[in-house]
Amino acid sequence: MDLSASAAISPIPRTYREALADPNWYSAMLDEYKALMANNTWSLVPRVAGANVVTGKWLFRHKLNPDGSLARYKARWVVRGCSQQAGVDYGETLSPVIKPATIRTVLSLAVSEDWPIHQLDVKNAFLHGTLTETVLAQQPSGFVGPSYPKHVCRLNKSLYGLKQAPRTWFLRFTNFLFTMGFHASKSDPSLFIQNKAGRIAYLLLYVDDIILTANSMTLLTSIINSLCCEFSMSPLQHFLGINVTRTAYGLFLSQDQYATDILECAKMVNCNPSNTPVDTKQKPSAQTGKPVPDGTEYRSLAGALQYLTLTRPDISFAVQQICLFMHDPRDTHMQLLKRVLLTMASLSPSHPVIVLLPTLTPIGRGVRTPVARHLGTGVFLGDNIVAWSSKQQQTVSRSSAEAEYRGVANAVAELCWLRQLVTELHRPPKESSIVYCDNVSTMYMHVAEPNASSTHQTCRDIPTCTSYGTELLLATSKSYTFHQLFSSRMSSRRDCQDRCLKISVPAYTCNHLQAEGGLLDE
């Protein structure tokens, strides 16, 4: 969607002076300024000689609806954190971020229990953080106080762009949640749990986006009202750019608009589609081909595809291969990247990739299999895949069996984390979790007594982890070969689709979904 081509929509201004001359953008800037003043964000003080004053600028953006239409004009006054000085106007900056696997796990449990799910957005979230350091900043351009044009702003609250802004907001929000009876999860500090006499609620926080679910609609409404009284909240259309659709058959997670935006940035909206994301005959190499004229475009598209793997496990292996050459991209690597984009264009807009089913048993299944040094993982909670990865091993193994064993050890560690997470969510597993491995030598290494040989040092990893409720089994059936989706090249569209169905939509569910509205392609 080309917003600049429409006469009814004001294009994004290049400078704040252009914005002041446009009624739409001036209204957005005025709303931002009024919000800052109402929040008592700063106090005007005389400028002290030698003091570090943080500079700032206006940012403008079109806020879009999930269908791509214009929702509103957004103007935000941000400061340049690069002009801050460590130890002078900022200290600690670390702020936790929720894991995607935690989001899928909580949503899976909510769907299985048929709990109501609500999404919220905190307006001007970073402005709620209280600063402990003395930070001086310039007055907003275009809104300089006429009585004190030489004064600077002594910040009382945090502003977007400050290095400590995410941390101050997180501490402010979590402290309020603690007063409401929530406690932070040990498995993921961005997950908060409330349990009062059997009334359970889960809250997921990613910066200013919130997912809230509870086993009672009354409890859910009470929590929302308490949050709205403390913070300025608004309904959220999609969480982290993920469109969530709930039906009687499950919960569908997709990034249709985000994928369309990537194709528009690459100017490949009307391209001919491809059946598979990777060419099985071409082997990528770091030295083949000529360097691309603009490596920034390659890295930008590769980073965008990485975020798309939140709901697209079928392109995880291809994206991982692309990211190996971000330091020195060449024309052959650009062809690999465009192949992935062609695969995205082949899917219909209503094609859901991740489906969370309402039938759920609290056990995990993991698969970890390397091809050469490459490792692919899929971790399941019942029938729902909640975590996956595709990456190369960081250590050098002396044999394929040892490389396989290291991969299995990592899969077991991931399963142990998942078991601890669901236990904290008051849904403790009642059965052992199973790790499937398709390498006989690895199984013998697991059964054999560990010795002092360096080749078998990793044998001590899995016995330690299996004491936490996991079992290692040999996968000989083809029903467990879906791990190849994360660790090898699919030779055909049918092969890729078959493995996608095994990790997202069982056959009986596909029939129901196609009958409902053709949500899945043939």
Phi, psi and omega in degrees: 000120181264099183291328182290341182277348182268132181287337184277346184247128179286129179292162180292124182288152179273333179226164180290336177292321175297322180293321180295332180277348180260126182300322181294313182286327177296321177297321178294319178295321180294321177297320179295317181295318179296322178295321178295318180290321179294333180274000183054049186291327182213168173231136180283127180226155176295147180284130181265135180298132179086352180283145179279120179250120181281130179275168181211177179201165177267138173243141183234143183203145171273122175271124187251153171281167179302333180273002178094355179282159183287128177265311180191168174268134182238122174240136182222133175270119182236155177255158180270103180296338180294342179269003176280161180240126181297134180083350180256302180237014169199152179234255179290139181233355185292132176222127183291152178233137185290146179280142176302326179296326177294320179299312181294324180294314180296317178295323178297316179294321179295320179291319181295327180265359181059045178275150173289143181237132181230140179246136182228155176231132179269119179288131179050054187301315185294341180287347180276344182288135180264129182273142174257341178268159175273113182237126177253136182222158178285158177288150181301134180297131181091350181227038179285134180300124182295332181278335182227068183289339182264356181283164176239166182266122170267111189287126172267326179241165181286157175233154176297135182106336177294143181296327182266004184300312179299322182291317181295322178293318181298317179294321179297316183288317181294322178298323177290322178296324179296326178291339179271358179099005176280157170223148183283143177287144176283334180283327180211110185293350177266005174254130182238138188234138175234129180221106180235104176054046178085355176267110189248140176220143176241138178229124178253131182237123171232097184058259181247007177260137186229135168245127184232131177218151182207160180276004178218132179293329177295316178296318180299315180295321180296318180293318180298318179296321179294320179293320181293331178288331182267322183233159176277110186246157175213153178298145182252127182285317179212142185268120180057034181076009180260124178275123183250121179239127182249131176229183179290345184257356178152192182242126185252127179247125181212160179232053185300310183294322179295318178296321178296321179296322178296316179296324178292320178296324179274357182057047182229032182293318184258029182280164176284129185287162176242151183279325184232151182282345185227140174279120184288341183270327183275127178256120181292141178224150184284343186250347182281144178090172180263146178300141179287147182295329182231098180288341180295320179297317179299312182293325179295314180292322179295319177294322178295322178292328176300317179291331179292337180290356174300328178236007182233076178294342183289343179252010183299314182295316181297318180294323178297320178295322180294320184289347178292341186243024182291336181286330181212073183289143179236174185295328177293325177289324177296325176296322176296319180295317180293331177297321177294319178296324177295326177292322177297322181291341183280345182271144177288154182300336183261016183279108177276133182264316180257123179238121177263116187272151181287340178274118188214132171244138187282061174228156181247150174230132181231150176226133180221113183221124178267146167245113192059244178259008185268139182238134176234135184228140169224122182246128185247147168242098188069236178268357186258129173280125185245345179207143175206158179205156178214110184201168178270154177290142180274344180249158180265125179259149181275348179206162178293328179294320178292320177297320177296320182294321177298321178296319178296321179298320178293322178295321178295319178298321178295321179292322177297321176296319180294320178295320178294323181295311182292334175292318176295333178278011178064034173228064186295139178296140179258353180229163177287145176274145187248132174252119181267134179227137184254021181243119183293320181298323178295322178296319178295323177296325180289321183284324183294155178289126179299138178240188185276358181296140180295334180294331185250019178297326181288351178297340181280347184287308186292315177305325177294319182284325183292345176289350179260022171097034175236153178231144180253122181235155178274123180267107179252342181280148178292347181291347180251014181275010178293345178297338180294343176298331182261353189226005181207177183263131178276129186278342183210163177297320180298318179298317180293317180295321180300316182287328176295320180295327182290337182257352184230314187227108174299160187299320183292331178285325179302320180298317179295318183293320179293325179290330182288319184187019179066039182291335181248141177286159176293000000 
